[in-house]
Amino acid sequence: MLVLTRKANQSIIIGEDIVVTVIAVEGDAVKIGIDAPKDVSVFRREVYETLQRTTSDKPDEGEGGDVVQEALRKLDAHAPPSRKMSEQRRRRRQS
């Protein structure tokens, strides 16, 4: 694992087209921004693991799009309001 030290408004580049920027450091939380091509999926680890478990439970769902959307809705239902991804942003990410 590569470990880097960055301050607010500093970035790292992954490959040629992914940029990760430290937006802010607030107490023990670090707010980051990720600029990546639309064909690159970006998930928080807990979301990714939930999606993996959900899609592996239902292998007959084809691409798993409906399963993924249902898993995201369940996660949003339990997230604090400031962390909920709006339905509009979710749709934009999919297009």
N, C-alpha and C positions, 0 to 999 in steps of 0.2 A: 504494500500500500504506500503510495506517495502521500506525504503529509506536507502541506504548505501553510504558511502563515500569510494572511491577507487582512487588510484593514477595510473599513467602509469605503465603498466606491472603487475598490480594486477588484480585478478580474483574473480568471485563469481561462485558458483556451484548451479545449479538448478536441483533438483532431484538427480539421480545418474549418469546421462550421458550428461548433458548440462553444458558447461563452457562458461561464458561470461568474456572476458578479455578487460580491457582498454588498447588500443594500444598506443594512444597518445591524448594529449589535446592541441588543436591548437586554441588559441583565445577563442571564445565562442562555438567551435565545439569539440565534443568528438568522437574520432574514436575508435570503439569497434570491437572485433572479437568474433564470436560465433561459438563454436564447438558443434555440435549437430548431432545425428544420422540422416542418410539420410531420414528416414521416418518421421522426424519432420520438418514441414514447418516453415521457418523463413522469415518474410517479414517486411519491414518498414511499419509503420501504414498507410501512405498514399497509398502505393501500395496495402495493404490488403483491405482497404476500396474501392479502385477502382475496385479490383477484385470482391468484394462482390456485388457492384452495377452492374458491367458488367454481372456477372453470374446470378444475379437475374432478369436482363432484358431479358435473353435468357434461360428460364428453359428447353427448348426442346433440348438442346445441350448435353444431356447425362451427362458424367463425367465433361464436361466443359473444357476439355483440350485445344481445339482450342480457346475457348473464353479467357482462361487464357493467352495463348501465344499471342493473339492479344492485350490484355490489357497491357501486359508487353512490347510489341513492341511500343505501343503508348506512354507509360511512358518513355521508353528509347529514343524515338524521341525528347522528350522535356527536357531530362536531360543534364546537362553540360557534356562534354567529360570525365572528370575525374570521373564521377559518373555512367557512362553507364556500365551495365553488359554486358560482351561480350557474343555473341551467344554460344561460346564454353563453358564458365562457366555455362550458363543456361542449356545447354544440360547435362553437368556433374551432376548438381544438380538433374535433372530429372531421371537419371539412378540409 
